[in-house]
Amino acid sequence: MDVNKGTTQGSVSGPYLFNIFLNDLEVDIDGENALFKYADDSNIIVPVWSESPDTSTDTVGQFLSWSDDNFMTCNPGKCKELIIRKKGYNDQLDNIYNIPQCKELPILGTTFQDNLKFTSHVRGKLVKANKCLYVIRTLRAEGYSQCEIDYLFKTLVISTITFGLSVYGSSPAELNTLQRFFDRCFKRKYISEPVNIRYLLKLL
C-alpha cells in the first residue's frame, strides 16, 4: 500500500512527528555525541587534535549515511563548515564532502566567527537596536511619556541586545561596545536610568 510522505506545512502535529522521525539520528565520536539538534537545525561539532587523526570526514559521513538511508538526501551546498582555529594555526583544510567553508555562521540567532570573536553578532544586534530607537524616537515625538519610552526601550532594545549574551558575554571588547551604546541611549533619554551590560550578564 502506498503511503504519502511528510506532513502538511503549518500543521500542529508536524513538529512532533518530525522530532519522532529524527529521534534515531545520532552522530558520535568515540562514543561521545557530536550532533546537536534543535527542531530542524542540526549542528555537528568535531574537535581536531594535533596528535590524533582527523575524524571530521567520517563524522559528517555518519550524518549523510543516515540521511540517505531515510530518503532525505542532504544538499551539501545548503550546509556550512566553520573552522575555529587556535591562535597561530593557519593551515588550509580541505572541504568536507564539498561543503562550503565560511568565516562566520549564525546558529540559533548567535553569529559565531572562525576567530572566536563576536564582532559580527554585536554589529547585527546594534543595527536592529538602532531601528528600534527610530521607532521609539518617533513615538516620543508623538507625545509618549518617559515611563512609556522606558518600557519600550526595555522591551525592544534590551531584549534584542541581551539575546545570546551568555554566549558572547565572555568577550570584554564586545561588552565595552554595547556599554557605550547604552551610555549614549541614557544620555539621549531613550531610557531614564543607566543600563549596565555587565550587570545584565550577571542576571543570566
Backbone as a chain_set.jsonl record, in Angstrom:
{"seq": "MDVNKGTTQGSVSGPYLFNIFLNDLEVDIDGENALFKYADDSNIIVPVWSESPDTSTDTVGQFLSWSDDNFMTCNPGKCKELIIRKKGYNDQLDNIYNIPQCKELPILGTTFQDNLKFTSHVRGKLVKANKCLYVIRTLRAEGYSQCEIDYLFKTLVISTITFGLSVYGSSPAELNTLQRFFDRCFKRKYISEPVNIRYLLKLL", "coords": {"N": [[0.842, -1.178, 0.0], [0.589, 2.2, -0.879], [2.087, 4.918, 0.805], [1.752, 8.207, 1.735], [4.28, 10.742, 2.018], [5.694, 12.874, 4.531], [4.307, 15.817, 6.218], [1.543, 18.09, 6.489], [2.376, 21.417, 5.827], [2.677, 23.746, 8.447], [0.98, 22.444, 10.139], [-0.271, 21.316, 13.353], [0.612, 18.884, 14.35], [2.891, 18.407, 12.893], [5.607, 19.334, 13.804], [5.956, 17.608, 16.036], [5.848, 15.027, 14.909], [8.031, 15.255, 13.229], [10.162, 15.464, 15.045], [10.006, 12.938, 16.204], [10.664, 11.437, 13.996], [13.33, 12.162, 13.65], [14.471, 11.081, 15.854], [16.203, 8.864, 16.073], [18.478, 9.754, 14.884], [21.767, 9.933, 15.231], [25.06, 11.003, 15.828], [28.305, 10.192, 16.549], [31.516, 10.468, 18.224], [33.909, 8.343, 19.123], [32.099, 7.279, 20.974], [31.072, 9.557, 22.132], [28.616, 12.103, 21.942], [28.25, 14.001, 18.993], [26.495, 15.467, 17.606], [24.183, 18.068, 17.594], [20.885, 18.812, 18.032], [18.183, 20.901, 17.207], [14.971, 21.293, 16.758], [14.554, 21.606, 13.349], [17.158, 22.236, 12.919], [20.368, 21.23, 12.725], [23.571, 20.606, 14.087], [26.954, 19.708, 13.788], [29.704, 19.087, 15.783], [33.108, 18.814, 15.7], [35.982, 18.093, 17.293], [39.414, 18.592, 16.538], [42.473, 17.223, 17.074], [45.978, 17.799, 17.317], [47.624, 15.601, 17.781], [46.084, 13.467, 17.128], [44.171, 11.5, 14.73], [42.284, 13.1, 12.088], [38.894, 13.112, 12.346], [36.766, 14.28, 11.145], [35.695, 13.968, 8.534], [34.699, 11.312, 8.556], [32.823, 11.591, 10.591], [30.929, 13.468, 9.62], [30.162, 11.9, 7.522], [28.641, 9.913, 8.793], [26.296, 11.297, 9.348], [25.397, 11.904, 6.74], [25.003, 9.341, 5.74], [22.879, 8.424, 7.331], [20.923, 10.201, 6.439], [20.646, 9.448, 3.73], [19.787, 6.779, 4.063], [17.3, 7.219, 5.112], [15.877, 8.392, 3.148], [16.268, 11.125, 2.818], [17.963, 12.937, 1.225], [20.85, 14.791, 1.62], [21.714, 18.141, 0.853], [24.758, 19.296, 0.185], [25.466, 21.879, -0.568], [23.783, 23.551, 0.809], [24.662, 23.432, 3.314], [27.029, 24.495, 5.834], [30.444, 24.973, 6.709], [32.304, 25.707, 9.482], [35.409, 26.536, 10.574], [37.123, 26.647, 13.469], [39.998, 27.892, 14.593], [42.902, 27.541, 16.677], [44.948, 30.161, 18.016], [47.522, 31.196, 15.867], [47.473, 28.999, 14.205], [47.263, 28.398, 10.919], [46.9, 26.701, 8.789], [45.545, 25.552, 5.721], [42.583, 23.794, 5.366], [41.017, 21.077, 3.698], [37.808, 21.056, 2.036], [35.003, 19.345, 3.41], [33.214, 16.798, 2.004], [32.551, 18.549, -0.059], [31.314, 20.653, 1.203], [30.753, 24.046, 1.634], [33.143, 26.272, 3.078], [33.094, 28.795, 5.641], [33.487, 32.11, 7.049], [31.999, 33.051, 9.127], [29.129, 32.043, 11.044], [25.709, 31.846, 11.604], [24.034, 30.509, 14.357], [21.181, 29.44, 15.714], [20.422, 32.114, 16.182], [22.713, 33.346, 17.154], [25.739, 34.642, 16.037], [28.606, 33.041, 15.113], [32.158, 33.325, 14.766], [35.132, 32.459, 12.883], [37.401, 33.195, 14.247], [36.686, 33.206, 16.83], [35.607, 35.526, 17.812], [32.972, 37.939, 18.412], [32.206, 40.019, 16.862], [30.685, 40.423, 14.49], [28.199, 39.471, 15.295], [27.468, 41.262, 17.364], [27.487, 43.639, 15.923], [25.332, 43.192, 14.174], [23.232, 43.044, 16.036], [23.262, 45.639, 17.033], [22.479, 47.067, 14.794], [19.796, 46.242, 14.564], [18.886, 47.193, 17.029], [19.194, 49.966, 16.739], [17.285, 50.473, 14.802], [15.039, 50.015, 16.312], [15.313, 52.153, 18.055], [14.703, 54.249, 16.379], [11.959, 53.883, 16.045], [11.147, 54.305, 18.695], [11.966, 56.95, 19.019], [10.269, 58.236, 17.231], [7.765, 57.728, 18.396], [8.114, 59.07, 20.784], [8.138, 61.677, 19.875], [5.506, 61.844, 19.263], [4.342, 62.218, 21.656], [4.569, 60.34, 23.707], [5.021, 59.323, 27.091], [7.86, 59.522, 29.388], [7.933, 57.281, 30.971], [6.57, 55.4, 29.42], [8.327, 55.337, 27.264], [10.574, 54.249, 28.502], [9.61, 51.687, 29.024], [9.228, 50.716, 26.423], [11.881, 50.784, 25.531], [13.114, 48.87, 27.163], [11.671, 46.64, 26.383], [12.012, 46.441, 23.561], [14.701, 47.166, 22.84], [16.629, 46.348, 24.868], [15.967, 43.634, 25.1], [16.66, 42.757, 22.564], [19.445, 43.195, 22.486], [20.383, 41.585, 24.606], [19.904, 38.999, 23.836], [21.43, 35.946, 23.553], [23.499, 36.787, 25.125], [24.753, 35.403, 27.199], [26.453, 33.8, 25.799], [28.13, 35.38, 24.043], [29.028, 37.122, 25.918], [31.467, 36.676, 27.073], [33.393, 38.112, 25.865], [35.255, 40.845, 26.418], [35.704, 43.114, 24.795], [33.43, 43.302, 23.149], [31.47, 43.672, 25.059], [32.212, 46.174, 26.013], [31.7, 47.726, 23.743], [28.902, 47.532, 23.602], [28.248, 48.672, 26.044], [28.973, 51.328, 25.646], [27.064, 51.978, 23.755], [24.683, 51.77, 25.284], [25.217, 53.797, 27.118], [25.102, 56.061, 25.489], [22.423, 55.954, 24.796], [21.218, 56.445, 27.274], [22.13, 59.036, 27.731], [20.791, 60.379, 25.732], [18.261, 60.136, 26.564], [16.679, 57.917, 25.921], [16.242, 56.071, 27.746], [15.519, 56.28, 31.177], [17.193, 55.642, 33.229], [20.541, 54.523, 33.957], [21.997, 51.801, 32.074], [23.636, 48.834, 32.706], [25.666, 46.694, 31.092], [27.192, 44.571, 32.03], [26.035, 44.008, 34.443], [23.572, 43.069, 33.564], [24.483, 40.748, 32.378], [25.251, 39.265, 34.616], [22.785, 38.65, 35.64], [21.84, 36.589, 34.134]], "CA": [[0.0, 0.0, 0.0], [1.352, 3.44, -0.939], [1.944, 5.815, 1.946], [2.259, 9.554, 1.456], [5.397, 11.158, 2.871], [5.664, 14.245, 5.018], [3.112, 16.332, 6.878], [1.093, 19.375, 5.961], [3.115, 22.546, 6.382], [1.891, 24.561, 9.359], [0.101, 21.63, 10.974], [0.116, 21.225, 14.76], [1.313, 17.618, 14.593], [4.115, 18.341, 12.097], [6.849, 19.364, 14.588], [6.078, 16.418, 16.877], [6.183, 13.9, 14.043], [9.387, 15.467, 12.726], [11.083, 15.116, 16.128], [9.998, 11.476, 16.314], [11.384, 10.933, 12.827], [14.762, 12.405, 13.84], [14.875, 10.602, 17.171], [17.319, 7.916, 15.994], [19.625, 10.376, 14.219], [22.852, 10.125, 16.182], [26.418, 11.055, 15.293], [29.188, 10.183, 17.713], [32.965, 10.314, 18.086], [34.388, 7.519, 20.244], [31.029, 7.136, 21.951], [30.596, 10.86, 22.592], [27.703, 12.734, 20.992], [28.826, 15.125, 18.236], [25.393, 16.11, 16.891], [23.28, 18.847, 18.434], [19.666, 19.022, 17.253], [17.137, 21.79, 17.723], [13.947, 21.282, 15.696], [15.133, 21.171, 12.073], [18.508, 22.799, 12.827], [21.324, 20.266, 13.263], [24.967, 21.044, 14.03], [27.947, 18.71, 14.161], [30.928, 19.678, 16.308], [34.18, 17.823, 15.65], [37.302, 18.6, 17.708], [40.551, 18.001, 15.826], [43.679, 17.365, 17.893], [47.2, 17.654, 16.518], [48.229, 14.28, 17.974], [45.095, 12.441, 16.792], [43.694, 11.592, 13.342], [41.122, 13.955, 11.824], [37.708, 12.267, 12.152], [35.654, 15.121, 10.699], [35.065, 13.396, 7.338], [33.918, 10.145, 8.971], [31.703, 12.037, 11.419], [29.918, 14.011, 8.706], [29.683, 10.756, 6.749], [27.569, 9.257, 9.554], [25.081, 12.088, 9.145], [24.949, 11.744, 5.355], [24.513, 7.966, 5.583], [21.534, 8.379, 7.919], [20.033, 10.944, 5.541], [20.373, 8.612, 2.558], [19.019, 5.603, 4.486], [15.938, 7.636, 5.444], [15.321, 9.072, 1.963], [16.378, 12.574, 2.999], [19.269, 13.257, 0.665], [21.341, 16.092, 2.079], [22.322, 19.009, -0.156], [25.933, 19.923, 0.817], [25.522, 23.302, -0.891], [22.994, 24.297, 1.79], [25.339, 23.289, 4.601], [28.184, 25.372, 6.02], [31.502, 24.463, 7.578], [33.035, 26.763, 10.184], [36.61, 26.001, 11.209], [37.624, 27.518, 14.53], [41.401, 27.539, 14.801], [43.592, 28.197, 17.78], [45.809, 31.25, 17.572], [48.782, 30.793, 15.257], [47.281, 27.881, 13.278], [46.69, 28.961, 9.695], [46.903, 25.72, 7.709], [44.299, 25.454, 4.971], [41.993, 22.462, 5.413], [40.148, 20.787, 2.557], [36.371, 20.973, 2.298], [34.46, 18.016, 3.69], [32.072, 16.495, 1.139], [32.251, 19.762, -0.844], [30.558, 21.626, 1.997], [31.497, 25.314, 1.589], [33.642, 26.837, 4.327], [32.69, 30.186, 5.842], [34.188, 32.837, 8.104], [31.064, 33.226, 10.241], [27.964, 31.17, 10.896], [24.665, 32.051, 12.617], [23.462, 29.288, 14.927], [20.102, 29.763, 16.647], [20.375, 33.535, 16.49], [24.018, 33.862, 17.565], [26.697, 34.51, 14.946], [29.945, 32.628, 15.521], [33.204, 33.622, 13.797], [36.221, 31.488, 12.938], [38.417, 33.67, 15.19], [36.028, 33.168, 18.137], [35.123, 36.836, 18.221], [31.541, 38.112, 18.173], [32.048, 41.349, 16.277], [29.569, 40.413, 13.537], [26.956, 39.296, 16.049], [27.155, 42.52, 18.052], [27.16, 44.628, 14.891], [23.965, 42.921, 13.727], [22.305, 43.406, 17.108], [23.196, 47.098, 17.117], [21.663, 47.526, 13.663], [18.397, 46.041, 14.954], [18.575, 48.077, 18.152], [19.053, 51.334, 16.234], [15.98, 50.546, 14.142], [14.071, 50.163, 17.403], [15.438, 53.519, 18.567], [13.961, 55.129, 15.464], [10.543, 53.74, 16.411], [10.959, 54.968, 19.987], [12.101, 58.396, 18.799], [9.04, 58.678, 16.57], [6.679, 57.703, 19.38], [8.361, 60.145, 21.747], [7.693, 62.915, 19.224], [4.044, 61.826, 19.274], [3.865, 62.566, 22.987], [4.668, 59.267, 24.696], [5.68, 59.731, 28.331], [9.158, 58.877, 29.624], [7.651, 55.947, 31.512], [6.254, 54.544, 28.275], [9.565, 55.199, 26.498], [11.393, 53.285, 29.245], [9.04, 50.351, 28.813], [9.542, 50.334, 25.047], [13.32, 50.545, 25.433], [13.406, 47.577, 27.784], [11.026, 45.578, 25.613], [12.525, 46.334, 22.196], [16.155, 47.307, 22.69], [17.391, 45.491, 25.779], [15.722, 42.231, 24.75], [17.436, 42.475, 21.351], [20.866, 43.164, 22.815], [20.744, 40.53, 25.558], [19.734, 37.651, 23.278], [22.732, 35.32, 23.346], [24.518, 37.465, 25.929], [25.508, 34.417, 27.976], [27.454, 33.21, 24.902], [29.131, 36.351, 23.604], [29.407, 37.971, 27.042], [32.841, 36.397, 27.502], [34.284, 38.999, 25.118], [35.248, 42.194, 27.007], [35.635, 44.15, 23.757], [32.043, 43.44, 22.71], [30.732, 44.261, 26.181], [32.531, 47.61, 26.029], [30.967, 48.335, 22.63], [27.491, 47.623, 23.981], [28.115, 49.623, 27.146], [28.997, 52.673, 25.051], [25.75, 52.161, 23.133], [23.713, 52.044, 26.351], [25.526, 55.114, 27.689], [24.553, 57.066, 24.562], [20.959, 55.907, 24.917], [20.86, 57.13, 28.521], [22.414, 60.46, 27.547], [19.777, 60.942, 24.84], [16.976, 59.946, 27.244], [15.884, 56.781, 25.471], [15.979, 55.347, 28.983], [15.684, 57.274, 32.246], [18.19, 55.19, 34.192], [21.663, 53.88, 33.262], [21.952, 50.356, 31.854], [24.968, 48.241, 32.82], [25.629, 45.432, 30.358], [27.791, 43.515, 32.854], [25.014, 43.643, 35.432], [22.614, 42.225, 32.852], [25.128, 39.445, 32.191], [25.206, 38.549, 35.891], [21.413, 38.209, 35.899], [21.52, 35.414, 33.315]], "C": [[0.889, 1.244, 0.0], [1.046, 4.31, 0.273], [2.531, 7.168, 1.573], [3.351, 9.916, 2.456], [5.197, 12.592, 3.333], [4.369, 14.587, 5.725], [2.756, 17.683, 6.271], [1.847, 20.512, 6.637], [2.198, 23.412, 7.241], [0.969, 23.767, 10.261], [0.634, 21.56, 12.402], [0.956, 19.98, 15.01], [2.662, 17.544, 13.887], [5.397, 18.347, 12.911], [7.044, 18.127, 15.464], [6.498, 15.209, 16.048], [7.606, 14.023, 13.513], [10.421, 15.096, 13.788], [11.149, 13.609, 16.341], [10.815, 10.867, 15.185], [12.895, 11.064, 13.013], [15.315, 11.767, 15.109], [16.086, 9.677, 17.118], [18.521, 8.471, 15.237], [20.69, 10.691, 15.263], [24.188, 10.102, 15.448], [27.356, 11.123, 16.483], [30.649, 10.039, 17.309], [33.454, 9.573, 19.321], [33.352, 7.439, 21.359], [30.473, 8.43, 22.494], [29.733, 11.513, 21.52], [28.35, 13.939, 20.323], [27.758, 15.913, 17.5], [24.472, 16.811, 17.88], [22.076, 19.251, 17.597], [18.746, 19.995, 17.977], [16.117, 21.967, 16.602], [14.6, 20.794, 14.402], [16.539, 21.729, 11.857], [19.479, 21.837, 13.504], [22.749, 20.768, 13.065], [25.874, 19.929, 14.522], [29.209, 19.435, 14.608], [31.992, 18.595, 16.395], [35.49, 18.458, 16.117], [38.405, 17.864, 16.959], [41.806, 18.293, 16.631], [44.907, 17.075, 17.053], [47.798, 16.259, 16.629], [47.281, 13.142, 17.606], [44.654, 12.593, 15.34], [42.447, 12.455, 13.231], [39.925, 13.071, 11.495], [36.531, 13.039, 11.576], [34.935, 14.532, 9.489], [34.188, 12.206, 7.701], [32.681, 10.557, 9.766], [30.581, 12.609, 10.566], [29.337, 12.892, 7.857], [28.581, 9.995, 7.46], [26.236, 9.968, 9.323], [24.525, 11.879, 7.739], [24.408, 10.344, 5.104], [23.109, 7.826, 6.154], [20.542, 9.073, 6.996], [19.659, 10.102, 4.331], [19.506, 7.416, 2.926], [17.563, 5.945, 4.768], [15.317, 8.509, 4.357], [15.256, 10.592, 2.147], [17.764, 13.011, 2.524], [19.671, 14.679, 1.03], [21.982, 16.852, 0.921], [23.511, 19.727, 0.482], [26.018, 21.419, 0.559], [24.74, 24.165, 0.084], [23.557, 24.159, 3.203], [26.532, 24.243, 4.656], [29.177, 24.711, 6.969], [32.27, 25.642, 8.169], [34.204, 26.126, 10.921], [37.126, 27.027, 12.213], [39.033, 27.058, 14.881], [41.942, 28.209, 16.06], [44.571, 29.216, 17.211], [47.133, 30.716, 17.032], [48.662, 29.645, 14.284], [46.554, 28.392, 12.046], [46.672, 27.979, 8.536], [45.532, 25.656, 7.042], [43.806, 24.014, 4.974], [41.032, 22.283, 4.252], [38.683, 20.752, 2.989], [35.963, 19.526, 2.534], [33.211, 17.81, 2.852], [31.605, 17.728, 0.359], [31.353, 20.759, -0.109], [31.352, 22.931, 2.037], [31.911, 25.788, 2.982], [33.252, 28.309, 4.427], [33.468, 30.79, 7.004], [33.306, 33.053, 9.336], [29.805, 32.434, 9.966], [26.942, 31.472, 11.99], [24.075, 30.719, 13.064], [22.453, 29.699, 15.99], [20.169, 31.211, 17.116], [21.672, 34.152, 16.97], [25.029, 33.599, 16.46], [28.08, 34.203, 15.5], [30.931, 32.941, 14.402], [34.357, 32.64, 13.962], [37.344, 31.914, 13.878], [37.884, 33.753, 16.619], [35.699, 34.549, 18.69], [33.644, 36.946, 17.867], [31.242, 39.492, 17.607], [30.842, 41.415, 15.354], [28.234, 40.295, 14.257], [26.527, 40.605, 16.697], [26.781, 43.6, 17.05], [25.726, 44.436, 14.403], [22.93, 43.308, 14.766], [22.16, 44.918, 17.229], [22.398, 47.689, 15.963], [20.179, 47.393, 14.006], [17.991, 46.999, 16.071], [18.381, 49.513, 17.686], [17.755, 51.522, 15.459], [14.876, 50.706, 15.185], [14.112, 51.571, 17.985], [14.7, 54.507, 17.679], [12.467, 55.086, 15.784], [10.263, 54.483, 17.717], [11.023, 56.485, 19.833], [10.843, 58.975, 18.157], [7.879, 58.75, 17.553], [6.866, 58.786, 20.44], [7.91, 61.49, 21.179], [6.173, 63.01, 19.189], [3.471, 62.083, 20.663], [3.902, 61.457, 24.014], [5.434, 59.763, 25.916], [7.016, 59.003, 28.483], [8.974, 57.472, 30.181], [7.353, 54.964, 30.39], [7.49, 54.309, 27.408], [10.494, 54.185, 27.174], [10.917, 51.862, 28.992], [9.367, 49.845, 27.407], [11.024, 50.003, 24.891], [13.68, 49.174, 26.007], [12.858, 46.423, 26.948], [11.689, 45.356, 24.259], [14.047, 46.274, 22.127], [16.924, 46.334, 23.579], [17.189, 44.02, 25.448], [16.496, 41.824, 23.501], [18.908, 42.297, 21.676], [21.232, 41.946, 23.652], [20.513, 39.122, 25.022], [21.114, 37.07, 22.962], [23.846, 35.911, 24.191], [25.356, 36.484, 26.74], [26.581, 33.731, 27.138], [28.534, 34.226, 24.571], [29.604, 37.269, 24.729], [30.801, 37.716, 27.574], [33.854, 37.29, 26.807], [34.223, 40.411, 25.696], [35.097, 43.299, 25.966], [34.2, 44.382, 23.31], [31.183, 44.04, 23.822], [30.984, 45.761, 26.262], [31.789, 48.351, 24.923], [29.502, 48.547, 22.996], [27.284, 48.606, 25.129], [28.129, 51.054, 26.633], [27.667, 52.989, 24.379], [24.7, 52.514, 24.186], [23.955, 53.411, 26.986], [24.98, 56.233, 26.805], [23.034, 57.117, 24.662], [20.49, 56.63, 26.175], [21.053, 58.641, 28.377], [21.332, 61.131, 26.712], [18.356, 60.645, 25.316], [16.064, 58.918, 26.56], [15.514, 55.896, 26.66], [16.314, 56.306, 30.126], [16.701, 56.868, 33.299], [19.311, 54.459, 33.454], [21.467, 52.369, 33.151], [23.383, 49.835, 31.88], [24.946, 46.856, 32.188], [26.203, 44.285, 31.193], [26.838, 43.089, 33.975], [23.958, 42.745, 34.79], [23.176, 40.83, 32.637], [25.073, 38.62, 33.472], [23.813, 38.004, 36.188], [21.064, 36.928, 35.155], [21.887, 34.124, 34.037]], "O": [[1.832, 1.334, 0.785], [-0.101, 4.421, 0.707], [3.681, 7.255, 1.143], [3.343, 9.452, 3.597], [4.614, 13.415, 2.628], [3.456, 13.767, 5.822], [3.58, 18.326, 5.62], [1.945, 20.565, 7.863], [1.094, 23.769, 6.83], [0.245, 24.349, 11.069], [1.831, 21.722, 12.638], [1.904, 20.015, 15.793], [3.495, 16.71, 14.24], [6.221, 17.449, 12.738], [8.167, 17.649, 15.62], [7.395, 14.46, 16.437], [8.308, 13.022, 13.364], [11.441, 14.483, 13.473], [12.216, 13.063, 16.624], [11.56, 9.908, 15.386], [13.654, 10.192, 12.591], [16.503, 11.902, 15.404], [16.916, 9.702, 18.028], [19.478, 7.743, 14.976], [20.53, 11.602, 16.075], [24.409, 9.279, 14.56], [27.225, 12.005, 17.333], [30.975, 9.562, 16.222], [33.418, 10.106, 20.43], [33.688, 7.522, 22.54], [29.497, 8.414, 23.244], [30.07, 11.483, 20.336], [28.927, 14.795, 20.994], [28.06, 16.911, 16.844], [24.038, 16.225, 18.872], [22.212, 19.939, 16.585], [18.56, 19.92, 19.192], [16.356, 22.684, 15.631], [15.141, 19.689, 14.361], [17.054, 21.7, 10.739], [19.422, 21.649, 14.72], [23.091, 21.29, 12.004], [25.602, 19.288, 15.538], [29.723, 20.297, 13.895], [31.81, 17.585, 17.074], [36.053, 19.286, 15.402], [38.332, 16.649, 16.771], [42.165, 19.451, 16.848], [44.882, 16.206, 16.181], [48.415, 15.775, 15.68], [47.636, 11.973, 17.757], [44.747, 13.682, 14.774], [41.65, 12.532, 14.165], [39.93, 12.363, 10.488], [35.416, 12.519, 11.521], [33.707, 14.584, 9.413], [33.062, 12.094, 7.216], [31.62, 9.947, 9.632], [29.414, 12.274, 10.765], [28.156, 12.923, 7.509], [27.671, 9.481, 6.809], [25.198, 9.335, 9.131], [23.32, 11.698, 7.566], [23.459, 10.174, 4.34], [22.247, 7.191, 5.547], [19.433, 8.577, 6.795], [18.491, 10.046, 3.948], [18.586, 7.069, 2.185], [16.689, 5.083, 4.68], [14.37, 9.257, 4.599], [14.319, 11.251, 1.694], [18.617, 13.402, 3.321], [18.937, 15.636, 0.784], [22.704, 16.271, 0.11], [23.312, 20.672, 1.245], [26.579, 22.156, 1.37], [24.987, 25.366, 0.188], [23.002, 24.697, 4.161], [26.983, 24.738, 3.622], [28.802, 23.995, 7.897], [32.816, 26.469, 7.439], [34.01, 25.276, 11.79], [37.515, 28.134, 11.843], [39.226, 25.961, 15.404], [41.502, 29.29, 16.451], [44.967, 29.126, 16.05], [47.783, 29.885, 17.667], [49.629, 29.325, 13.594], [45.385, 28.771, 12.112], [46.448, 28.388, 7.397], [44.498, 25.7, 7.709], [44.555, 23.107, 4.613], [40.323, 23.213, 3.867], [38.362, 20.46, 4.141], [36.512, 18.604, 1.931], [32.25, 18.569, 2.976], [30.408, 17.92, 0.146], [30.712, 21.604, -0.734], [32.516, 22.924, 2.438], [31.135, 25.716, 3.935], [33.1, 28.986, 3.411], [34.031, 30.075, 7.833], [33.808, 33.218, 10.448], [29.45, 32.182, 8.815], [27.259, 31.37, 13.175], [23.666, 29.904, 12.237], [22.82, 30.236, 17.035], [19.995, 31.498, 18.301], [21.735, 35.364, 17.177], [25.166, 32.467, 15.996], [28.653, 34.99, 16.253], [30.589, 32.837, 13.224], [34.545, 32.061, 15.032], [38.16, 31.081, 14.272], [38.54, 34.299, 17.507], [35.533, 34.718, 19.898], [33.125, 36.131, 17.104], [30.174, 40.058, 17.839], [30.057, 42.361, 15.426], [27.256, 40.94, 13.878], [25.369, 41.009, 16.594], [25.867, 44.387, 17.293], [24.99, 45.408, 14.239], [21.872, 43.837, 14.427], [21.069, 45.423, 17.495], [21.717, 48.7, 16.133], [19.397, 48.314, 13.769], [16.888, 47.547, 16.06], [17.496, 50.209, 18.185], [17.186, 52.614, 15.46], [13.906, 51.435, 14.974], [13.079, 52.121, 18.366], [14.138, 55.488, 18.165], [11.794, 56.117, 15.793], [9.268, 55.199, 17.833], [10.236, 57.214, 20.438], [10.409, 60.073, 18.503], [7.106, 59.708, 17.548], [5.891, 59.352, 20.934], [7.372, 62.333, 21.898], [5.612, 64.101, 19.098], [2.254, 62.158, 20.83], [3.326, 61.602, 25.093], [6.386, 60.533, 25.787], [7.277, 58.008, 27.807], [9.769, 56.577, 29.894], [7.828, 53.828, 30.409], [7.681, 53.214, 26.879], [11.122, 53.365, 26.504], [11.718, 50.953, 28.775], [9.738, 48.685, 27.228], [11.38, 49.05, 24.198], [14.451, 48.421, 25.413], [13.488, 45.374, 26.82], [11.904, 44.215, 23.852], [14.61, 45.426, 21.434], [17.772, 45.583, 23.096], [18.137, 43.237, 25.507], [16.937, 40.68, 23.387], [19.547, 41.359, 21.199], [22.279, 41.337, 23.432], [20.883, 38.147, 25.676], [21.872, 37.651, 22.186], [25.014, 35.575, 23.998], [26.548, 36.714, 26.945], [27.514, 33.144, 27.686], [29.718, 33.971, 24.79], [30.484, 38.103, 24.517], [31.279, 38.455, 28.436], [35.044, 37.237, 27.118], [33.233, 41.112, 25.485], [34.439, 44.307, 26.221], [33.789, 45.526, 23.11], [30.275, 44.825, 23.553], [30.068, 46.531, 26.548], [31.306, 49.464, 25.129], [28.932, 49.606, 22.733], [26.265, 49.294, 25.184], [27.383, 51.9, 27.126], [27.197, 54.125, 24.423], [23.919, 53.448, 24.001], [23.005, 54.104, 27.351], [24.46, 57.23, 27.305], [22.435, 58.192, 24.617], [19.486, 57.342, 26.149], [20.23, 59.426, 28.85], [20.991, 62.292, 26.937], [17.382, 60.862, 24.595], [14.84, 59.03, 26.61], [14.593, 55.082, 26.585], [17.285, 57.058, 30.044], [17.036, 57.666, 34.174], [19.057, 53.835, 32.423], [20.853, 51.743, 34.015], [24.244, 50.338, 31.158], [24.282, 45.949, 32.691], [25.746, 43.148, 31.074], [26.846, 41.932, 34.397], [23.505, 41.776, 35.4], [22.444, 39.843, 32.705], [24.871, 37.407, 33.42], [23.671, 37.012, 36.903], [20.096, 36.252, 35.505], [21.687, 33.036, 33.498]]}, "num_chains": 1, "name": "protein.A"}
